């Protein structure tokens, strides 16, 4: 029986996050609570932005999409991870594994580029405030969003193309809690230096290009902030960027730690811990960071809650 023309493996077994039985139930409840907070937080932020017209501006348009992406890729991965804690064998079909991997790549690449679009928005807002409404018009925002999801498709298709050239002959034990490119490369009978090089190039485009865009944007932002004469003005400008800088640091830091180091430097078991951070922790923290550190969101939340209570 064959899954396709290139593979004799019809299913994979995910080893999960740990093989220590005594940790599985506590970890199940820990990650279940993470997932609940992620779902409630991101869907809550999406609803809040949708219901409050004063949040219908470019910054919150991108935040709306960031929450959608965080919710989606957490939902792509976490339920299967939770199953691994409570089932004896966490089996995933070949087609299921490839599908999970495709959507994981799509949403992670989309997140990288939505964060760079948000950095560009902050650059225009602080460095070119007089032309902000023209520069960040609805048409421009839609084009940026099209680029974001376009890069998501590119990342997913590029990684999928890489996998399609691999052959899985016998061993089907994936040393991970999800289907990811590095453990699949380890299982492949015919993976080569070229496959690893493709991964490095694609990930560099997915992480490197957005990081450079964000650094350039915030270089200009920092320069503009330092030229603001009033302390209050500088403080306000810094506060509008602080949430985004925090999210960027968490997401790209953990992602780069996992993918931009050779396997000999970063063992896969350590890589799983890094993966947990950007697949489970970061999507949970994003809505909390933007809610707790954002005055507009807190005002919108109070307004929405007061309307509900009054009605």
Secondary structure by P-SEA (a helix, b strand, c coil): ccccccccccbbbbccccccccaaaaaaaaaaaaaaaaaaaaaaaaaaaaaccccccaaaaaaaaaaaaaaaaaaaccaaaaaaaccccccccaaaaaaaaaaaaaaaaaaaaaaaaaaaaaaaaccccccccccccaaaaaaaaaaaaaaaaaaaaaaaaaaaacccccccccccccccaaaaaaacccccaaaaaaaaaaaaaacaaaaaaaaaaaaaaaaaaaacccaaaaaaaaaacaaaaaaaaaaaaaaaaccccccccccaaaaaaaaaaaacccccaaaaaaaaacaaaaaaaaaaaaaaaac
